[in-house]
Amino acid sequence: MDTKFNSEDFNEIMKKQFEALRQAVDTNDFYKAESGFVNIWQEMGRQVFEKLVKEPPPSQKKSKSSPPH
């Protein structure tokens, strides 16, 4: 996999979301804190994955249409 994504790019994504992570856990409601924290990490993971992968190889792309059932 050839990508130009590097540790500086990764750090930039993390820096952009750091304050959101801090705010997510700044509550007395443990469930709300955990849920917000997990959602932010999922979004950051998605961003990193998309930067790393860019586009799946042609053989692994999802089909645009599925046969009717």
MARPAGU-235737 format. One record per atom (N, C-alpha, C, CB): residue in three letters; atom name; x, y, z. Coordinates in Angstrom, 2 decimals, always signed. Glycine has a CB too. Layout:
residues N
['ala','CA',[X,Y,Z]],
...
END
This chain:
residues 69
['met','N',[+0.85,-1.17,+0.00]],
['met','CA',[+0.00,+0.00,+0.00]],
['met','C',[+0.90,+1.24,+0.00]],
['met','CB',[-0.97,-0.01,+1.22]],
['asp','N',[+0.82,+2.03,-1.02]],
['asp','CA',[+1.63,+3.24,-1.15]],
['asp','C',[+0.80,+4.43,-0.69]],
['asp','CB',[+2.14,+3.43,-2.61]],
['thr','N',[+1.28,+5.11,+0.35]],
['thr','CA',[+0.54,+6.25,+0.87]],
['thr','C',[+1.50,+7.35,+1.29]],
['thr','CB',[-0.35,+5.83,+2.05]],
['lys','N',[+1.04,+8.56,+1.19]],
['lys','CA',[+1.85,+9.71,+1.61]],
['lys','C',[+1.50,+10.10,+3.05]],
['lys','CB',[+1.62,+10.91,+0.67]],
['phe','N',[+0.56,+9.39,+3.65]],
['phe','CA',[+0.14,+9.66,+5.02]],
['phe','C',[+1.29,+9.33,+5.96]],
['phe','CB',[-1.12,+8.84,+5.39]],
['asn','N',[+1.64,+10.28,+6.85]],
['asn','CA',[+2.77,+10.06,+7.75]],
['asn','C',[+2.39,+10.41,+9.18]],
['asn','CB',[+3.99,+10.88,+7.29]],
['ser','N',[+3.35,+10.31,+10.09]],
['ser','CA',[+3.06,+10.55,+11.51]],
['ser','C',[+2.62,+11.99,+11.77]],
['ser','CB',[+4.29,+10.22,+12.36]],
['glu','N',[+3.09,+12.93,+10.98]],
['glu','CA',[+2.65,+14.33,+11.16]],
['glu','C',[+1.17,+14.47,+10.81]],
['glu','CB',[+3.50,+15.29,+10.28]],
['asp','N',[+0.74,+13.78,+9.74]],
['asp','CA',[-0.67,+13.78,+9.36]],
['asp','C',[-1.52,+13.15,+10.47]],
['asp','CB',[-0.88,+13.03,+8.02]],
['phe','N',[-1.02,+12.05,+11.01]],
['phe','CA',[-1.72,+11.36,+12.10]],
['phe','C',[-1.85,+12.29,+13.31]],
['phe','CB',[-0.96,+10.07,+12.50]],
['asn','N',[-0.74,+12.94,+13.66]],
['asn','CA',[-0.76,+13.85,+14.80]],
['asn','C',[-1.73,+15.01,+14.58]],
['asn','CB',[+0.63,+14.39,+15.08]],
['glu','N',[-1.83,+15.48,+13.37]],
['glu','CA',[-2.76,+16.57,+13.06]],
['glu','C',[-4.20,+16.16,+13.30]],
['glu','CB',[-2.57,+17.03,+11.62]],
['ile','N',[-4.55,+14.96,+12.89]],
['ile','CA',[-5.90,+14.46,+13.14]],
['ile','C',[-6.15,+14.36,+14.64]],
['ile','CB',[-6.11,+13.09,+12.47]],
['met','N',[-5.18,+13.85,+15.37]],
['met','CA',[-5.33,+13.71,+16.83]],
['met','C',[-5.44,+15.07,+17.51]],
['met','CB',[-4.14,+12.92,+17.41]],
['lys','N',[-4.63,+16.02,+17.09]],
['lys','CA',[-4.67,+17.36,+17.69]],
['lys','C',[-6.04,+18.02,+17.49]],
['lys','CB',[-3.57,+18.26,+17.09]],
['lys','N',[-6.61,+17.82,+16.30]],
['lys','CA',[-7.90,+18.44,+16.00]],
['lys','C',[-9.00,+17.90,+16.90]],
['lys','CB',[-8.26,+18.21,+14.55]],
['gln','N',[-8.88,+16.67,+17.35]],
['gln','CA',[-9.94,+16.05,+18.14]],
['gln','C',[-9.63,+15.99,+19.64]],
['gln','CB',[-10.20,+14.67,+17.64]],
['phe','N',[-8.44,+16.42,+20.05]],
['phe','CA',[-8.05,+16.30,+21.45]],
['phe','C',[-9.00,+17.04,+22.38]],
['phe','CB',[-6.64,+16.82,+21.65]],
['glu','N',[-9.35,+18.26,+22.06]],
['glu','CA',[-10.24,+19.03,+22.92]],
['glu','C',[-11.62,+18.38,+22.97]],
['glu','CB',[-10.35,+20.48,+22.42]],
['ala','N',[-12.08,+17.84,+21.87]],
['ala','CA',[-13.38,+17.14,+21.86]],
['ala','C',[-13.33,+15.93,+22.80]],
['ala','CB',[-13.75,+16.69,+20.42]],
['leu','N',[-12.21,+15.21,+22.81]],
['leu','CA',[-12.06,+14.08,+23.74]],
['leu','C',[-12.12,+14.56,+25.19]],
['leu','CB',[-10.73,+13.35,+23.47]],
['arg','N',[-11.43,+15.63,+25.48]],
['arg','CA',[-11.44,+16.18,+26.85]],
['arg','C',[-12.85,+16.59,+27.26]],
['arg','CB',[-10.49,+17.38,+26.97]],
['gln','N',[-13.56,+17.24,+26.36]],
['gln','CA',[-14.92,+17.68,+26.66]],
['gln','C',[-15.86,+16.49,+26.83]],
['gln','CB',[-15.44,+18.60,+25.56]],
['ala','N',[-15.64,+15.45,+26.06]],
['ala','CA',[-16.50,+14.27,+26.13]],
['ala','C',[-16.47,+13.62,+27.51]],
['ala','CB',[-16.08,+13.25,+25.08]],
['val','N',[-15.32,+13.64,+28.16]],
['val','CA',[-15.21,+12.99,+29.46]],
['val','C',[-15.43,+13.96,+30.62]],
['val','CB',[-13.85,+12.35,+29.60]],
['asp','N',[-15.68,+15.21,+30.32]],
['asp','CA',[-15.91,+16.23,+31.35]],
['asp','C',[-17.39,+16.26,+31.74]],
['asp','CB',[-15.44,+17.62,+30.86]],
['thr','N',[-17.85,+15.17,+32.32]],
['thr','CA',[-19.24,+15.05,+32.74]],
['thr','C',[-19.32,+14.07,+33.91]],
['thr','CB',[-20.14,+14.59,+31.56]],
['asn','N',[-20.36,+14.18,+34.69]],
['asn','CA',[-20.56,+13.26,+35.81]],
['asn','C',[-21.30,+11.99,+35.36]],
['asn','CB',[-21.34,+13.94,+36.94]],
['asp','N',[-21.80,+12.00,+34.14]],
['asp','CA',[-22.52,+10.86,+33.60]],
['asp','C',[-21.53,+9.94,+32.90]],
['asp','CB',[-23.65,+11.32,+32.61]],
['phe','N',[-21.18,+8.83,+33.56]],
['phe','CA',[-20.16,+7.93,+33.03]],
['phe','C',[-20.54,+7.39,+31.65]],
['phe','CB',[-19.92,+6.78,+33.99]],
['tyr','N',[-21.80,+6.97,+31.48]],
['tyr','CA',[-22.23,+6.42,+30.19]],
['tyr','C',[-22.07,+7.46,+29.09]],
['tyr','CB',[-23.70,+5.95,+30.26]],
['lys','N',[-22.49,+8.69,+29.36]],
['lys','CA',[-22.37,+9.76,+28.35]],
['lys','C',[-20.90,+10.03,+28.02]],
['lys','CB',[-23.06,+11.06,+28.86]],
['ala','N',[-20.05,+10.03,+29.04]],
['ala','CA',[-18.62,+10.27,+28.83]],
['ala','C',[-18.01,+9.16,+27.98]],
['ala','CB',[-17.88,+10.37,+30.18]],
['glu','N',[-18.33,+7.91,+28.33]],
['glu','CA',[-17.77,+6.79,+27.59]],
['glu','C',[-18.29,+6.77,+26.15]],
['glu','CB',[-18.11,+5.46,+28.29]],
['ser','N',[-19.55,+7.01,+25.97]],
['ser','CA',[-20.15,+7.01,+24.64]],
['ser','C',[-19.54,+8.10,+23.76]],
['ser','CB',[-21.67,+7.20,+24.74]],
['gly','N',[-19.40,+9.30,+24.29]],
['gly','CA',[-18.80,+10.39,+23.53]],
['gly','C',[-17.35,+10.11,+23.17]],
['gly','CB',[-18.88,+11.68,+24.31]],
['phe','N',[-16.61,+9.57,+24.13]],
['phe','CA',[-15.20,+9.23,+23.93]],
['phe','C',[-15.06,+8.20,+22.82]],
['phe','CB',[-14.58,+8.71,+25.23]],
['val','N',[-15.87,+7.15,+22.88]],
['val','CA',[-15.80,+6.08,+21.88]],
['val','C',[-16.18,+6.62,+20.50]],
['val','CB',[-16.73,+4.91,+22.27]],
['asn','N',[-17.22,+7.43,+20.43]],
['asn','CA',[-17.65,+7.98,+19.13]],
['asn','C',[-16.56,+8.83,+18.49]],
['asn','CB',[-18.91,+8.82,+19.30]],
['ile','N',[-15.87,+9.63,+19.30]],
['ile','CA',[-14.80,+10.48,+18.78]],
['ile','C',[-13.64,+9.61,+18.28]],
['ile','CB',[-14.30,+11.48,+19.88]],
['trp','N',[-13.26,+8.57,+19.04]],
['trp','CA',[-12.19,+7.68,+18.61]],
['trp','C',[-12.56,+6.94,+17.34]],
['trp','CB',[-11.86,+6.69,+19.71]],
['gln','N',[-13.82,+6.54,+17.21]],
['gln','CA',[-14.24,+5.88,+15.97]],
['gln','C',[-14.09,+6.82,+14.78]],
['gln','CB',[-15.70,+5.40,+16.09]],
['glu','N',[-14.49,+8.05,+14.95]],
['glu','CA',[-14.38,+9.03,+13.86]],
['glu','C',[-12.91,+9.27,+13.50]],
['glu','CB',[-15.06,+10.36,+14.26]],
['met','N',[-12.05,+9.39,+14.52]],
['met','CA',[-10.62,+9.58,+14.24]],
['met','C',[-10.05,+8.34,+13.54]],
['met','CB',[-9.85,+9.85,+15.55]],
['gly','N',[-10.46,+7.16,+13.96]],
['gly','CA',[-10.00,+5.93,+13.31]],
['gly','C',[-10.44,+5.88,+11.86]],
['gly','CB',[-10.53,+4.72,+14.06]],
['arg','N',[-11.67,+6.30,+11.59]],
['arg','CA',[-12.17,+6.32,+10.21]],
['arg','C',[-11.33,+7.27,+9.36]],
['arg','CB',[-13.65,+6.74,+10.17]],
['gln','N',[-11.03,+8.45,+9.91]],
['gln','CA',[-10.23,+9.43,+9.17]],
['gln','C',[-8.84,+8.88,+8.86]],
['gln','CB',[-10.13,+10.74,+9.96]],
['val','N',[-8.21,+8.27,+9.85]],
['val','CA',[-6.87,+7.72,+9.65]],
['val','C',[-6.92,+6.59,+8.63]],
['val','CB',[-6.29,+7.20,+11.00]],
['phe','N',[-7.89,+5.70,+8.75]],
['phe','CA',[-8.02,+4.59,+7.81]],
['phe','C',[-8.19,+5.10,+6.38]],
['phe','CB',[-9.19,+3.69,+8.19]],
['glu','N',[-9.06,+6.09,+6.20]],
['glu','CA',[-9.30,+6.62,+4.86]],
['glu','C',[-8.04,+7.28,+4.29]],
['glu','CB',[-10.44,+7.63,+4.89]],
['lys','N',[-7.27,+7.95,+5.13]],
['lys','CA',[-6.02,+8.56,+4.66]],
['lys','C',[-5.01,+7.49,+4.27]],
['lys','CB',[-5.43,+9.49,+5.73]],
['leu','N',[-4.95,+6.41,+5.05]],
['leu','CA',[-4.00,+5.34,+4.77]],
['leu','C',[-4.37,+4.54,+3.54]],
['leu','CB',[-3.89,+4.43,+5.96]],
['val','N',[-5.63,+4.21,+3.39]],
['val','CA',[-6.07,+3.32,+2.34]],
['val','C',[-6.37,+4.06,+1.05]],
['val','CB',[-7.28,+2.56,+2.78]],
['lys','N',[-6.89,+5.27,+1.15]],
['lys','CA',[-7.31,+6.06,+0.00]],
['lys','C',[-8.44,+5.38,-0.75]],
['lys','CB',[-6.13,+6.30,-0.94]],
['glu','N',[-8.12,+4.37,-1.52]],
['glu','CA',[-9.09,+3.69,-2.38]],
['glu','C',[-8.77,+2.19,-2.36]],
['glu','CB',[-9.07,+4.26,-3.86]],
['pro','N',[-9.76,+1.35,-2.13]],
['pro','CA',[-9.46,-0.09,-2.14]],
['pro','C',[-9.08,-0.56,-3.54]],
['pro','CB',[-10.65,-0.90,-1.64]],
['pro','N',[-8.31,-1.63,-3.64]],
['pro','CA',[-7.98,-2.17,-4.96]],
['pro','C',[-9.27,-2.50,-5.71]],
['pro','CB',[-7.08,-3.44,-4.82]],
['pro','N',[-9.25,-2.44,-7.05]],
['pro','CA',[-10.48,-2.66,-7.83]],
['pro','C',[-11.19,-3.96,-7.50]],
['pro','CB',[-10.14,-2.64,-9.29]],
['ser','N',[-10.47,-5.00,-7.19]],
['ser','CA',[-11.10,-6.29,-6.91]],
['ser','C',[-11.84,-6.30,-5.57]],
['ser','CB',[-10.07,-7.39,-6.93]],
['gln','N',[-11.59,-5.30,-4.71]],
['gln','CA',[-12.20,-5.29,-3.39]],
['gln','C',[-13.25,-4.20,-3.22]],
['gln','CB',[-11.15,-5.13,-2.35]],
['lys','N',[-13.55,-3.46,-4.27]],
['lys','CA',[-14.57,-2.43,-4.17]],
['lys','C',[-15.94,-3.08,-4.03]],
['lys','CB',[-14.53,-1.50,-5.41]],
['lys','N',[-16.80,-2.40,-3.30]],
['lys','CA',[-18.17,-2.87,-3.19]],
['lys','C',[-18.86,-2.70,-4.53]],
['lys','CB',[-18.94,-2.11,-2.08]],
['ser','N',[-19.72,-3.63,-4.84]],
['ser','CA',[-20.46,-3.49,-6.09]],
['ser','C',[-21.47,-2.36,-5.95]],
['ser','CB',[-21.17,-4.81,-6.48]],
['lys','N',[-21.71,-1.66,-7.04]],
['lys','CA',[-22.59,-0.51,-6.98]],
['lys','C',[-24.06,-0.91,-7.01]],
['lys','CB',[-22.30,+0.42,-8.13]],
['ser','N',[-24.33,-2.09,-7.49]],
['ser','CA',[-25.71,-2.56,-7.49]],
['ser','C',[-25.73,-4.03,-7.11]],
['ser','CB',[-26.38,-2.33,-8.88]],
['ser','N',[-26.78,-4.39,-6.45]],
['ser','CA',[-26.92,-5.79,-6.09]],
['ser','C',[-28.11,-6.37,-6.83]],
['ser','CB',[-27.08,-5.97,-4.56]],
['pro','N',[-28.06,-7.63,-7.11]],
['pro','CA',[-29.18,-8.24,-7.84]],
['pro','C',[-30.45,-8.20,-6.99]],
['pro','CB',[-28.84,-9.68,-8.23]],
['pro','N',[-31.58,-8.02,-7.61]],
['pro','CA',[-32.84,-7.99,-6.85]],
['pro','C',[-33.15,-9.36,-6.26]],
['pro','CB',[-34.00,-7.52,-7.75]],
['his','N',[-33.83,-9.34,-5.13]],
['his','CA',[-34.21,-10.60,-4.46]],
['his','C',[-35.62,-10.99,-4.80]],
['his','CB',[-34.06,-10.48,-2.95]],
END
